[in-house]
Amino acid sequence: MKAFILGLCLALFSQTLLADWKAEKAKIDYLLQKIEHLEASFVRNGLSYPGPTAANHLRSKLDQALMQNFFGEPEYTVQDFIEEIASRSFITGEDYTIRFPNGGEVTARDWLYQTLAACPTDPQCPR
């Protein structure tokens, strides 16, 4: 009986983790979609990239980070994604920036948090 109850608790806990991950992944995908359709340049290690290239790079970094997780359970939140994956280079430590056509520039970290903050008013934002 104890084994059954433990198994049931583990199954419920796993379902909760999966539901949480799906919600976080939807927000991450939302940000990646915003980057992909960006009408600005994504600057990485001093070089400018169009939105689709930048989004693909960040997807690759996210996939790599998820594969390195020992237990195979997704643990990344949207905040982890912004802080650990989408804000700076793993190799150089240099911040990524967004360069607008008017010459203005902002860190990718700040732009991502601003975009996420505007999410509730965006009909494309996951609910």
C-alpha positions as a Markdown table, in Angstrom:
| # | Residue | x | y | z |
|---|---|---|---|---|
| 1 | Met | 0.0 | 0.0 | 0.0 |
| 2 | Lys | 2.9 | 2.4 | 0.8 |
| 3 | Ala | 4.4 | 1.7 | -2.5 |
| 4 | Phe | 1.1 | 2.5 | -4.3 |
| 5 | Ile | 0.7 | 5.8 | -2.4 |
| 6 | Leu | 4.4 | 6.7 | -3.1 |
| 7 | Gly | 3.9 | 5.9 | -6.8 |
| 8 | Leu | 0.7 | 8.0 | -6.9 |
| 9 | Cys | 2.5 | 10.9 | -5.2 |
| 10 | Leu | 5.4 | 10.7 | -7.7 |
| 11 | Ala | 3.0 | 10.5 | -10.6 |
| 12 | Leu | 1.1 | 13.6 | -9.4 |
| 13 | Phe | 4.3 | 15.5 | -8.8 |
| 14 | Ser | 5.6 | 14.6 | -12.2 |
| 15 | Gln | 2.4 | 15.8 | -13.8 |
| 16 | Thr | 2.7 | 19.1 | -11.9 |
| 17 | Leu | 6.3 | 19.5 | -13.1 |
| 18 | Leu | 5.2 | 18.8 | -16.6 |
| 19 | Ala | 2.4 | 21.3 | -16.5 |
| 20 | Asp | 4.7 | 23.9 | -15.0 |
| 21 | Trp | 7.3 | 23.2 | -17.8 |
| 22 | Lys | 4.6 | 23.5 | -20.5 |
| 23 | Ala | 3.6 | 26.9 | -19.2 |
| 24 | Glu | 7.2 | 28.1 | -19.0 |
| 25 | Lys | 8.0 | 26.6 | -22.4 |
| 26 | Ala | 5.0 | 28.5 | -23.9 |
| 27 | Lys | 6.4 | 31.8 | -22.5 |
| 28 | Ile | 9.9 | 30.9 | -23.8 |
| 29 | Asp | 8.5 | 30.1 | -27.2 |
| 30 | Tyr | 6.6 | 33.4 | -27.2 |
| 31 | Leu | 9.9 | 35.3 | -26.6 |
| 32 | Leu | 11.6 | 33.3 | -29.3 |
| 33 | Gln | 8.8 | 34.2 | -31.7 |
| 34 | Lys | 9.2 | 37.9 | -30.8 |
| 35 | Ile | 13.0 | 37.6 | -31.5 |
| 36 | Glu | 12.3 | 35.8 | -34.8 |
| 37 | His | 10.1 | 38.6 | -36.1 |
| 38 | Leu | 12.3 | 41.4 | -34.6 |
| 39 | Glu | 12.6 | 44.5 | -36.8 |
| 40 | Ala | 16.0 | 45.1 | -35.4 |
| 41 | Ser | 19.4 | 43.3 | -35.3 |
| 42 | Phe | 20.4 | 40.9 | -32.6 |
| 43 | Val | 24.0 | 41.6 | -31.8 |
| 44 | Arg | 26.0 | 38.6 | -30.5 |
| 45 | Asn | 29.8 | 38.8 | -29.9 |
| 46 | Gly | 30.0 | 42.0 | -32.0 |
| 47 | Leu | 28.2 | 40.7 | -35.0 |
| 48 | Ser | 24.6 | 41.6 | -36.1 |
| 49 | Tyr | 22.2 | 38.8 | -36.9 |
| 50 | Pro | 18.6 | 39.0 | -38.2 |
| 51 | Gly | 15.8 | 37.8 | -35.9 |
| 52 | Pro | 15.4 | 34.3 | -37.4 |
| 53 | Thr | 19.1 | 33.5 | -37.1 |
| 54 | Ala | 19.1 | 34.8 | -33.5 |
| 55 | Ala | 16.0 | 32.8 | -32.5 |
| 56 | Asn | 17.6 | 29.6 | -34.0 |
| 57 | His | 20.8 | 30.2 | -32.1 |
| 58 | Leu | 18.9 | 30.7 | -28.8 |
| 59 | Arg | 16.8 | 27.6 | -29.5 |
| 60 | Ser | 20.0 | 25.6 | -30.0 |
| 61 | Lys | 21.4 | 27.0 | -26.7 |
| 62 | Leu | 18.2 | 26.0 | -24.9 |
| 63 | Asp | 18.2 | 22.5 | -26.3 |
| 64 | Gln | 21.8 | 22.1 | -25.3 |
| 65 | Ala | 21.0 | 23.3 | -21.7 |
| 66 | Leu | 18.1 | 20.9 | -21.5 |
| 67 | Met | 20.2 | 18.0 | -22.7 |
| 68 | Gln | 22.8 | 18.7 | -20.0 |
| 69 | Asn | 20.2 | 18.2 | -17.3 |
| 70 | Phe | 21.2 | 15.0 | -15.5 |
| 71 | Phe | 17.7 | 13.8 | -14.6 |
| 72 | Gly | 16.2 | 14.6 | -18.0 |
| 73 | Glu | 13.5 | 16.7 | -16.4 |
| 74 | Pro | 13.0 | 20.2 | -17.8 |
| 75 | Glu | 13.8 | 22.7 | -15.0 |
| 76 | Tyr | 14.1 | 26.0 | -16.9 |
| 77 | Thr | 11.7 | 28.8 | -16.2 |
| 78 | Val | 11.3 | 31.8 | -18.5 |
| 79 | Gln | 13.5 | 33.8 | -16.1 |
| 80 | Asp | 16.2 | 31.1 | -16.3 |
| 81 | Phe | 16.0 | 31.3 | -20.1 |
| 82 | Ile | 16.5 | 35.0 | -20.1 |
| 83 | Glu | 19.2 | 35.1 | -17.5 |
| 84 | Glu | 21.2 | 32.0 | -18.5 |
| 85 | Ile | 20.6 | 31.5 | -22.2 |
| 86 | Ala | 19.3 | 34.6 | -24.0 |
| 87 | Ser | 21.3 | 37.4 | -22.4 |
| 88 | Arg | 24.9 | 36.7 | -23.0 |
| 89 | Ser | 27.4 | 34.5 | -24.7 |
| 90 | Phe | 28.5 | 31.3 | -22.9 |
| 91 | Ile | 31.9 | 31.6 | -24.6 |
| 92 | Thr | 32.8 | 35.2 | -24.2 |
| 93 | Gly | 30.4 | 36.3 | -21.4 |
| 94 | Glu | 29.6 | 39.3 | -23.6 |
| 95 | Asp | 26.0 | 40.7 | -23.3 |
| 96 | Tyr | 23.7 | 40.3 | -26.3 |
| 97 | Thr | 22.1 | 43.5 | -27.5 |
| 98 | Ile | 19.2 | 44.5 | -29.7 |
| 99 | Arg | 20.2 | 47.3 | -32.2 |
| 100 | Phe | 17.2 | 49.2 | -33.7 |
| 101 | Pro | 17.1 | 50.8 | -37.1 |
| 102 | Asn | 17.4 | 54.3 | -35.5 |
| 103 | Gly | 20.7 | 53.3 | -34.0 |
| 104 | Gly | 19.3 | 52.8 | -30.5 |
| 105 | Glu | 20.6 | 49.8 | -28.6 |
| 106 | Val | 19.4 | 47.9 | -25.5 |
| 107 | Thr | 20.6 | 44.7 | -23.8 |
| 108 | Ala | 18.8 | 41.6 | -24.9 |
| 109 | Arg | 18.1 | 40.9 | -21.2 |
| 110 | Asp | 16.2 | 44.3 | -20.8 |
| 111 | Trp | 14.4 | 43.9 | -24.0 |
| 112 | Leu | 13.2 | 40.3 | -23.1 |
| 113 | Tyr | 12.0 | 41.4 | -19.7 |
| 114 | Gln | 10.2 | 44.4 | -21.3 |
| 115 | Thr | 8.6 | 42.1 | -23.9 |
| 116 | Leu | 7.6 | 39.6 | -21.2 |
| 117 | Ala | 6.1 | 42.4 | -19.1 |
| 118 | Ala | 4.0 | 43.5 | -22.1 |
| 119 | Cys | 2.8 | 39.9 | -22.6 |
| 120 | Pro | -0.6 | 40.3 | -20.8 |
| 121 | Thr | -1.7 | 42.9 | -23.3 |
| 122 | Asp | -0.5 | 41.0 | -26.3 |
| 123 | Pro | -3.2 | 38.7 | -27.9 |
| 124 | Gln | -0.3 | 36.3 | -29.0 |
| 125 | Cys | 0.9 | 35.8 | -25.5 |
| 126 | Pro | 0.2 | 32.4 | -24.1 |
| 127 | Arg | -2.4 | 32.3 | -21.3 |
